[in-house]
Amino acid sequence: MLVDSLMLNSYKELIVWQKSIDLAKEIYFLTKEFPKSEIFGLTSQMRRAAISIPSNIAEGFNRRHKKEFIQFISVSFGSGAELETQILLSASLKYGKEEDLKKCDALLCEVMKMLNKLIANLNSH
């Protein structure tokens, strides 16, 4: 069982899940300032990608099998790559404050490294 090998009771104990929740909140704060014309475009895409990261971590953890957990962590990683692209596009369009974009990008980078390490650790056991 996956939970036994991680010695955790809940996905909420995973630092990567906690950081990805922080990231999702920061993306909401960032996109709140985007032009209203982007509500169904970039704003919606970024929010969905950001929410997908912790959601897939949670779902994969609760599947209770390593292979499925790795698959869901990989989906989270893919959502992170989408979000990275969207943050870069937002910056080039000058949507959002530069410091908020940098904050989101730095947090995303941290989450991506953690997801990558989690996948590697799960694959090695």
URVENWO-V163117 format. One record per residue. PHI is phi in whole degrees, -180 to 180 (999 if undefined). OMEGA is omega in whole degrees, -180 to 180 (none if undefined). Layout:
phi->PHI omega->OMEGA
phi->PHI omega->OMEGA
//
This chain:
phi->999 omega->-179
phi->-62 omega->-176
phi->-59 omega->180
phi->-62 omega->-177
phi->-71 omega->177
phi->-87 omega->-178
phi->57 omega->178
phi->-124 omega->178
phi->-93 omega->-174
phi->-151 omega->174
phi->-61 omega->-179
phi->-64 omega->178
phi->-82 omega->180
phi->-75 omega->179
phi->-59 omega->-180
phi->-64 omega->177
phi->-66 omega->180
phi->-60 omega->180
phi->-66 omega->-179
phi->-72 omega->172
phi->-66 omega->176
phi->-59 omega->179
phi->-62 omega->180
phi->-59 omega->178
phi->-63 omega->180
phi->-63 omega->177
phi->-65 omega->176
phi->-62 omega->178
phi->-62 omega->-180
phi->-62 omega->-174
phi->-74 omega->176
phi->-60 omega->-178
phi->-91 omega->-179
phi->-70 omega->177
phi->-58 omega->180
phi->-59 omega->179
phi->-66 omega->-179
phi->-97 omega->-176
phi->-56 omega->179
phi->-100 omega->180
phi->-110 omega->-174
phi->-60 omega->180
phi->-58 omega->-179
phi->-63 omega->-180
phi->-62 omega->-178
phi->-67 omega->180
phi->-66 omega->179
phi->-64 omega->179
phi->-64 omega->-179
phi->-65 omega->179
phi->-68 omega->-178
phi->-63 omega->-176
phi->-64 omega->179
phi->-69 omega->-180
phi->-63 omega->180
phi->-72 omega->174
phi->-62 omega->-179
phi->-62 omega->-178
phi->-64 omega->180
phi->-63 omega->179
phi->-60 omega->-176
phi->-77 omega->173
phi->-73 omega->173
phi->70 omega->177
phi->-130 omega->-175
phi->-57 omega->-178
phi->-59 omega->179
phi->-69 omega->178
phi->-61 omega->178
phi->-60 omega->180
phi->-61 omega->-179
phi->-71 omega->176
phi->-65 omega->177
phi->-64 omega->176
phi->-65 omega->176
phi->-58 omega->180
phi->-62 omega->177
phi->-63 omega->177
phi->-64 omega->176
phi->-64 omega->178
phi->-65 omega->175
phi->-59 omega->-178
phi->-64 omega->177
phi->-60 omega->178
phi->-62 omega->-178
phi->-69 omega->176
phi->-66 omega->178
phi->-62 omega->178
phi->-64 omega->178
phi->-59 omega->179
phi->-63 omega->-179
phi->-69 omega->176
phi->-86 omega->-179
phi->62 omega->173
phi->-92 omega->179
phi->86 omega->179
phi->-78 omega->-177
phi->-56 omega->-178
phi->-66 omega->178
phi->-71 omega->177
phi->-63 omega->179
phi->-64 omega->179
phi->-62 omega->179
phi->-64 omega->-180
phi->-64 omega->-180
phi->-66 omega->179
phi->-66 omega->177
phi->-62 omega->179
phi->-59 omega->178
phi->-63 omega->179
phi->-62 omega->-179
phi->-61 omega->178
phi->-62 omega->180
phi->-66 omega->178
phi->-63 omega->179
phi->-60 omega->-180
phi->-67 omega->178
phi->-61 omega->178
phi->-60 omega->-180
phi->-61 omega->179
phi->-65 omega->179
phi->-65 omega->180
phi->-68 omega->-177
phi->-86 omega->-180
phi->-107 omega->none
//
